[in-house]
Amino acid sequence: MDMDQTPPPGKYAATVKVGPKGQIVIPKGARELFDIHPGDTLLLLADANQGIALMRQETLDQIVMQAMPGHQTPVDSEGDEE
């Protein structure tokens, strides 16, 4: 996709810079598209070959609850603010 083109509905593409503490800012358009607000918990998934992805914690919770009814999912806050 040419970066000058508008992505199709439901899609978002942007570049972000990593700050000195390893932090990135999720662009406003992406936050609006995925309804992300300050204080929300996101799950970071990383694969050496495929890269890094973020997803809402609630999405993983729903997957676990469907796969394991009655199972409580703990929130892993490891890696939070330093």
N, C-alpha and C positions, 0 to 999 in steps of 0.2 A: 504494500500500500504506500502510495506517495504521501509523505508527511503533510503536504498541502491539502490533501483531500479530507473531507469530513468522513469519519468512520460511519458504517451503517448503524441504525438504531440498536441500542443494547451493547454496543462495542465501544472501547475507548483505547487510545494509544497515546503515549507521551514519553518523554525522556525526563528523568529526575537525576539530580546529583546527590552523591553520598557526602554527608557532612563529616566534620572531624571526629565525631563520636559514633560514626557508622549509621547515622540516622538519615532517613529520606522523608520528604514531605509528599503525601499522596495528593495529587492535584485535585482542585476543587471539583472539576468535572467528574472525576472518578469517584470522589466521595459522594457526590450527589447521585450518580448512577447506582451506586451500591448502598446508599443510605448509611454511610459511615459517619459517626459523630465522635467528638472527643470523649475518651473514656471507654469506647467500644473495645472489645477484645477480638483480635484477629489471630488466626492460625497461620504461621509461616511454614510453608513446605519447601524443601530444597532438595534438589537432585543434581549431582555433579555433571550429568550429561544434559539434563533438560532445563536447568535453571531454577529460579525462585518464583514461587507463587504465594499469594495471600488469599485467604478465604475467611469468612465470618466464623467465629467459634460456634455460633448457633447451628451452622450447617453441619459441622462435625457432630455436634450433640444429636441432631436429628438422625444422622446416619447411624450412630451408635445405638440410639433408642430403637430404631427399626430393626437393627441386627440383633440386639440383645435387650428385649423388653424387660423393664424393671431395673436396668443397670444405670447407676448414677455416674455421670462423667465429671471427674475432677477438673478444675481449671488449673492448667500449668502456667504459673506466672514466671517461670525461669526465663531469664533474659530480659525482664522488664527493666525499666529505667535504672541507670547506674548513677 
